[in-house]
Amino acid sequence: MSIQYRIIHCLNQFFGGIGGEEQASTPPSLFSGARGPGMLLQKEFPQIEIAATLVFGDNYVAENPEAAIREILGLLTPYCTENRPDLLVAGPAFNAGRYGIACGAICQAVQEELDLPAVTGMYPNNPAVELYRLHTFIARTSDNVMGMADAIGNMIPLGLKLVREEEVWPEKDGYLLQGKRKNIFVRETGAKRAVTMLLARMNGEPFTTEYPMPVFDRAEPAPPIKDMGQARLALVTSGGIVPKGNPDRIEAANAQRFGTYSLKGLQALSAQTHQTAHGGYDPTYANQDPNRVLPLDAVRELEAEGAIGSLHEYYYATVGNATSVENARKYGQQIAKILVADGVQAVILTST
Amino acid sequence: MTLKLAYFEINDIVFGQETIIDGSTLVINRESLENTLKTSDKRISAIGLHTAMPGDSTRILCVKDVIEPRCKIKGTELGVGNTHILKNVAVVTCGKIVGFQEGIIDMSGPGAAHTPFSATLNVVLDIQVVPGLSPHEHEEVVRLTGLTAATLLAQTSTNKNPTRVETYPPIDPAAVPSSLPRIAYVYMLLSQGLLHDTYVLEENAKQGLPRILEHTLLLDGAIISGNCVSACDKNTTYHHQNNPVLRELLREHHKRLSLVGVVLTNEPISLDAKKKSAQQSVELVQTLKADGAIMSKEGFGNPDTDQMLLIRGLEEAGIPTVALTDEFAGANGCSQSLADSTPQAIAMVSVGNANERILLSPLEQLLGPISDLTKLAGAYPHSLHDDGSMEVELQAIIGATNELGWQTLRCREV
């Protein structure tokens, strides 16, 4: 089959063959031809040629997305003026949060700035999905690299439909819901559907509303504390700081629980007593000195100075990496209940 | 106290010497009917009568209302006795723009799928009035002329045999099978005044609502539209005459549910009045000892609050409710769809996003006052293209997102 479509492929440092986490700060660079999963892509879709592969470090993009995207657009623009490609494909990023953010941001930028169709692929719980699903098409993938072939099999036909400006649907074309509303004709009238839905409700059968009410979660800031010298303070983190060995086995991503750990008699955390369970950032510095994420050392100093009244005896930790809003909300409510019962007035909540 | 709806199936309309039914053809003496209508109201300066048939390359513009031709036989009391109906026929009234929300009916092309009246045999009345009339008088003239025309056309059936007859006995809410869920229908009517009026038994719905009204009265045309809300979710008189929610409930009556009554409610303009209306409506539903409720709507924006107050009130009273609404989610579908919401609204039927745009193909014949085209709600200054095609929002099309659930359109998440 002859080449019909030329694409640009975007990969992080790992899939781009530059290196692992130690190369996560690598600036973006453009290579000609296919790399890593791009080889598989070309093999599966002989009508496609990967004109160039853009490789970037996860942290380089995730830590300063605005500047990084400008840099990436600078690299891509010359490619898009002469011998313009048909499509940009980013990832798949599976369940990798930082990689997902980079893929989402690049797709959005090339669509808006270069008017180039773009597609990426992610696991539905990847936190980048919530950020970018409205702005770009995200093909459904599994949560890890084992699903590479399926991911490519979803992303490419979807991307080519976008190039050809054909109509696409989430179920048929395997992409994640974008949160947009769209009209369709169905078999039954609205009146008939309403009666059917009501009968289901009356009979205790399952039914699905056709318009879920929009609910916005607004956290009202608590009023300022008048006298911190009298206040009881607690430490909470989504940065994954746990006692050494991770006794509750909190997941490195998409945490299914939070842990409750004693601070009694501890003046500071140390590499001997604590570690991080978080799988979404470089753990080196947190493991060297866990106070960097859960600042017990500084709080004990403030307590000794009388700047705070007292410290709650336990701290609470979970992993924010790829954790769903629904679960995060549940953990927050459970932790808050305990804190309120103990008379805590203030919390230092650290994230990573 | 039984209502009999006698249907006369009409398959064609032609102009002829007499206004009569000939087999299944409605023959109209055009000049004579135009004159009769013109002389029926001194405020009419000119009237043009046209037909628009399914499949015609015809666009009807600035549509005010659509009315099914009906007349009472042997006695005039509404809700009982015999009513003759010309099935498949609709009287479509057009006039110059007063409220900016008059609508479009396309008889063919992509727009046709979005209106029920691309499938009816339409008698189109283009009505012009004498100078100096107020907008309200203008609308009254158009409304009354349409009703007169519908009655005159239906009277051609007086001595004929109907194609079929439907019989509707009264419902006794006390005598329904105890095993079936008792369902009330909450029927919201636009009643904001200022060209946003609806008439119930000839009274403006601003007064006297909420109230319970017998289904036989509703089936017999108790409600007349008199409003200039957006075409897409304006319930025309035709929609009221053939209310699909009421029809569906009656179809299931004594089978899977018992219809215990219809509560007509209004959509007033102040928050206090909205709250009071919602509370009274809930109380009326409770007097019917309803186990569940189904709710239709008219209009959007302001009525969103009426609907949410009603849903909250019913759900808090322990009455599970399913409500129909349309959406205004922006042309790209990315915005919040309603102006108000309540967490109790867990069972909504969405009849479509009225902001979605459609390209209407050029059609050969334009009926109605065409100079006002781009002023219609849902149109844009550049809606009308050089080739005669028009890009509009669905909101410009009569009945496109009808909140009585007439259409098969729905909106979903993608």
Interface residues (C-beta under 8 A of the other chain):
Chain A: L134 W169 P170 L177 Q178 G179 K180 R181 K182 N183 I184 F185 V186 R187 E188 T189 G190 A191 K192 R193 A194 V195 M197 L198 L199 R201 M202 N203 F207 T209 E210 Y211 P212 M213 P214 V215
Chain B: A113 P181 I183 P244 V245 R247 E248 L249 E252 R256 L257 D291 G292 A293 I294 S296 P320 T321 V322 A323 L324 T325 E327 A329 N332 G333 C334 Q336 S337 L338 S341 T342 P343 A345 I346 A347 M348 V349 S350 V351 G352 N353 E356 L394 N402 E403 L404 G405 W406 Q407 T408 L409 R410 C411 R412 E413 V414
